[in-house]
């Protein structure tokens, strides 16, 4: 993915889906007591979140279950992950 695509995805997620990012931190990142979370960056293999918990600030890397092919695959993968977080 191009740097522009990554920036657009991160901006969209941070602006419109902050709740999903917090769920990613809890479910896939193992963070407890998440106060807030932002998507800092992503690549074909993982996303990196800046997470604020009740006790600390941390950077959390969450690997994807496959190598992303492009921005469309990234969108589909993030949606599937969000659905999984809401099912738990």
N, C-alpha and C positions, 0 to 999 in steps of 0.2 A: 504494500500500500504506500502511496505517496505521503510525504509529510503533510500535505494539504488535506488529504483524506483523513489522516489520523487526527489532525487538529479539529476538523469539522465534526468527526465522530465524538471526540472528547467534549467539545463545546456543547454539542447537542445533548449528550448524556448528562453533563453537569447542569445545563440550563433546564432540561425538561424531565430528567429521570433520576434525580438525586436519591429518591427512595430506593430505586433498583440498585444503585451503586452501594448504598448502605447495606442492602440485603446481600449483594455480592461479598462485601467485607465480612458479614456475619457467617454466611453459609459456606462460601468457598475459601474465604481467608481465615476463618477460625477466630475472628475478632469478637470479643465480648463487649457489651455495653457501648455499642457504637453510637456516638453523638452525631457525627457527620462523616461523610466520605466524598472525595472528589476523584475523578478519573484523571490522573496526570498524563499518562501516555499508554500506548499499546503498540504491539508489533504483531507479526504473524503467529507468534507463539504464546503471548500472554498480555495481560493488562496490568498496569501499575496504579495503585490507588494510594492517595494520601488520606489516612484514616485518623480521626480524632475519637478516642474512647474516653470513658469517664476518668481513666488514669493516665493516659499518655497520648502522644501523637506518634504515628508510625507509618512507614511505607510498606505496603503489602503488594507482593507480586502474585497474581492469580493466573496460572497456566490455563490455556484453552484445551479442550479435549481433542483437538486436531489443529493442524497448521492452517491458518486462514489463507484463503486464496486471493481475496479481494475485499473491497468495501462492502459489497452485497453479502458476502459470506460473513463478514464481521457483524453486520446488522442482524442477520438471521441467527448467528451464534449468541449474540447478546440478548436477543429476544428469548431464545430458548433457555438461556441461563436464568433470565428474570422469571420465566414461567416456573422453572424448577424451584426457585427460591420461594415463590408464593405458594407452592404446593407443600412445602415442609413446615 
